[in-house]
Amino acid sequence: MSVIEVPVTIVGGSLVGLSASALLARHGVRALVLERHSGTAIHPRAAHATQRTMEIFRSLDLETAIRERSAEQFIQDGGVVEVETLIGGATRQFIADLNAGIRDVSPCERVFLSQSSLEPLLMERARELGAEVRFSTEVTSIEEDSTGVTALLRDRESGAVSRVRSQYLIAADGAHSGVRRQVGIGMQGRSPFSRSVTIYFRADLRSLLCDRKWAVVYVNNPRLRGFFRFEKPFDSAFLAVNTEGDAAHPNTDIATDITPERALRFVAHALGSEAIPVTIESIMQWEAAAQSAERLQTRRVFIAGDAAHTMPPTGGFGGNTGVQDVHNLAWKLAQVLRGEAPAALLSTYEAERRPVAALSAEQAYTRYVLRTDPSLGPERCAPLVNDLNIELGYVYRSDGIVSEEPDDGATHSSPRESRARPGTRAPHVWLERRGCRLSSLDLYGSRFVLLAGPRADEWCRYARDASSEERIALDIARPGAEGLEDPAGNLSELHMIEPNGCVLVRPDGFVAWRARNAQTASAAAMRSVLIRAHGIAR
Ligand SMILES: Cc1cc2nc3c(=O)[nH]c(=O)nc-3n(C[C@H](O)[C@H](O)[C@H](O)COP(=O)(O)OP(=O)(O)OC[C@H]3O[C@@H](n4cnc5c(N)ncnc54)[C@H](O)[C@@H]3O)c2cc1C
């Protein structure tokens, strides 16, 4: 039997697996993606990419391509509303304009682009950067030992069986993850509360939608609860149906008896007319649950994406949370594989991402109860958290983060208020380098960065010394040095440092440590935080 050797194997080549391969490849790590389907996603499913996800795709040089494709496919800045029927018009508005009031916090905007259009872009970029993606290849089992992981593969076209040996494996194999089951990791949270369907259909909806700026439309009427998503040129769409009948005691099992005829009736009830010709193209079945994995790591296997957390689509958090998982993991794997950090750094993945998975799943559930199925009891849900906090304001705590005291323990905060507090995403500030505008976020991605105030000479000197003594790669970015300018002069204020303070930012753009001024500046202090952020025990 042939054996392939590669540093990282990724099981599952959909949104999260492909993102992982591109991010690893950008860090110079060769990854092999194994996907049992014969190509990328054929169904649109996820479409809402948050600002954070777009920041991650920006770091892969994909932002422009995604925006261009999105402009072809969706009304830009589309809103999210509720109707009784599409013909009847809006009864509630959740989001009037996708990007209104949030443009100050990021260089990127929220975008709608369906998974079926996004995945080919991700795959092409991953391959350009050096990743390998194999379709029609199923992983039938995995075995982990002290030096690596062996996966058994079956070519679904030829039936040929082979093995792949790698140092680490990422399970991005979806909600029914076989890898997660095999390594004995269970799920916790809220068990399935709906057996839902997504009905893909064709119908000429131009006259109903052409002057409405709607992208996602929740449907709430006595017959059914669910949501539509519309793409240009409004001759096709999907309707997800979660519950039907009496809203106080709904039928939550839509999938069991679904037929094209029932699907047609659901679409007619949601449109508010049987006179609009509709052709059903396909019907997908799925379970709505809000759960996260009990662990995200065995020694050499990492669980990510829907394999690590499932949540209803309400809010559009599922795929975004998965992309953030692998963004958190990729630079850590790269550092460990290059021998720049010990394996202990990898344990910060679970410490940092599990609370975020639980937060996102609970918040998606709260939105589901409030928007779709109040019979589940709003009083039994977590209080609603602002979308921006979930999308950009999640907080990490782990051995790799030097948290500041007092620590309120909150799992999220407003990205406008976090101001470079350790464990939060470093804020976005527009800067200039030799006349070109860049976001402070563009400084991060490859190596650790010491972002220093304009008079932080002392910290910069200690950082240079520590980085060469400890052989830790570190960039130093300081307004006034090497062509970098802070034209608005607000970098220090937005990072809550004095001009002689500094912030240590990780390759994923999260703050590992901050010194507000030079009071504690010393070689030992600098060396200690660099070592700690790299998971090195002394
Ligand atoms: C109707 C709907 C709308 C949604 N809208 C949004 C949205 O707007 N925004 C958002 O963020 N999320 C949304 N989601 C959720 C989003 O689709 C998922 O979170 C996302 O697809 C998860 O990606 P993933 O790569 O982790 O898993 P999946 O997309 O499930 O991919 C897993 C892949 O692994 C492969 N695989 C499984 N087992 C094996 C094996 N043994 N060997 C090889 N390959 C294997 C599968 O074939 C599959 O391709 C929506 C979901 C639905 C149902």
The ligand as a MOL file (V3000), in Angstrom:
LIG
                    3D

  0  0  0     0  0            999 V3000
M  V30 BEGIN CTAB
M  V30 COUNTS 53 58 0 0 0
M  V30 BEGIN ATOM
M  V30 1 C -29.0590 26.9450 5.0690 0
M  V30 2 C -27.7450 27.2740 5.7140 0
M  V30 3 C -27.2630 28.5860 5.6800 0
M  V30 4 C -26.0580 28.8950 6.2870 0
M  V30 5 N -25.6100 30.1910 6.2560 0
M  V30 6 C -24.4490 30.5180 6.8420 0
M  V30 7 C -23.9270 31.8350 6.7560 0
M  V30 8 O -24.5190 32.7190 6.1290 0
M  V30 9 N -22.7210 32.1070 7.3590 0
M  V30 10 C -22.0350 31.1360 8.0280 0
M  V30 11 O -20.9560 31.4330 8.5590 0
M  V30 12 N -22.4980 29.8730 8.1280 0
M  V30 13 C -23.6680 29.5290 7.5440 0
M  V30 14 N -24.1080 28.2460 7.5800 0
M  V30 15 C -23.2790 27.2190 8.2320 0
M  V30 16 C -22.1500 26.7660 7.3090 0
M  V30 17 O -22.6940 26.2340 6.1260 0
M  V30 18 C -21.2800 25.7270 7.9960 0
M  V30 19 O -20.8900 26.2120 9.2520 0
M  V30 20 C -20.0300 25.4380 7.1550 0
M  V30 21 O -20.3860 24.7880 5.9780 0
M  V30 22 C -19.0650 24.5580 7.9310 0
M  V30 23 O -17.9800 24.2560 7.1040 0
M  V30 24 P -17.0750 22.9930 7.4140 0
M  V30 25 O -16.0200 23.0040 6.3420 0
M  V30 26 O -16.6860 22.9700 8.8320 0
M  V30 27 O -18.0370 21.7370 7.2590 0
M  V30 28 P -18.8120 21.2110 5.9780 0
M  V30 29 O -19.1840 22.3340 5.0900 0
M  V30 30 O -19.8770 20.3110 6.4840 0
M  V30 31 O -17.7260 20.3520 5.2150 0
M  V30 32 C -17.2120 19.1430 5.6980 0
M  V30 33 C -16.5960 18.4230 4.5080 0
M  V30 34 O -15.9380 17.2460 4.9690 0
M  V30 35 C -16.1480 16.2130 4.0210 0
M  V30 36 N -15.9450 14.9310 4.7070 0
M  V30 37 C -16.6640 14.4390 5.7540 0
M  V30 38 N -16.1650 13.2450 6.1410 0
M  V30 39 C -15.1140 12.9950 5.3070 0
M  V30 40 C -14.2020 11.8970 5.2140 0
M  V30 41 N -14.2620 10.8600 6.0560 0
M  V30 42 N -13.2510 11.9290 4.2440 0
M  V30 43 C -13.1510 13.0150 3.3940 0
M  V30 44 N -14.0170 14.0630 3.4360 0
M  V30 45 C -14.9700 14.0590 4.4000 0
M  V30 46 C -17.5760 16.4280 3.5530 0
M  V30 47 O -17.8020 15.8320 2.3050 0
M  V30 48 C -17.6530 17.9590 3.4970 0
M  V30 49 O -17.3250 18.4690 2.2200 0
M  V30 50 C -25.3120 27.8890 6.9620 0
M  V30 51 C -25.7920 26.5760 6.9850 0
M  V30 52 C -26.9880 26.2720 6.3760 0
M  V30 53 C -27.4850 24.8490 6.4280 0
M  V30 END ATOM
M  V30 BEGIN BOND
M  V30 1 1 1 2
M  V30 2 1 2 3
M  V30 3 2 2 52
M  V30 4 2 3 4
M  V30 5 1 4 5
M  V30 6 1 4 50
M  V30 7 2 5 6
M  V30 8 1 6 7
M  V30 9 1 6 13
M  V30 10 2 7 8
M  V30 11 1 7 9
M  V30 12 1 9 10
M  V30 13 2 10 11
M  V30 14 1 10 12
M  V30 15 2 12 13
M  V30 16 1 13 14
M  V30 17 1 14 15
M  V30 18 1 14 50
M  V30 19 1 15 16
M  V30 20 1 16 17
M  V30 21 1 16 18
M  V30 22 1 18 19
M  V30 23 1 18 20
M  V30 24 1 20 21
M  V30 25 1 20 22
M  V30 26 1 22 23
M  V30 27 1 23 24
M  V30 28 2 24 25
M  V30 29 1 24 26
M  V30 30 1 24 27
M  V30 31 1 27 28
M  V30 32 2 28 29
M  V30 33 1 28 30
M  V30 34 1 28 31
M  V30 35 1 31 32
M  V30 36 1 32 33
M  V30 37 1 33 34
M  V30 38 1 33 48
M  V30 39 1 34 35
M  V30 40 1 35 36
M  V30 41 1 35 46
M  V30 42 1 36 37
M  V30 43 1 36 45
M  V30 44 2 37 38
M  V30 45 1 38 39
M  V30 46 1 39 40
M  V30 47 2 39 45
M  V30 48 1 40 41
M  V30 49 2 40 42
M  V30 50 1 42 43
M  V30 51 2 43 44
M  V30 52 1 44 45
M  V30 53 1 46 47
M  V30 54 1 46 48
M  V30 55 1 48 49
M  V30 56 2 50 51
M  V30 57 1 51 52
M  V30 58 1 52 53
M  V30 END BOND
M  V30 END CTAB
M  END
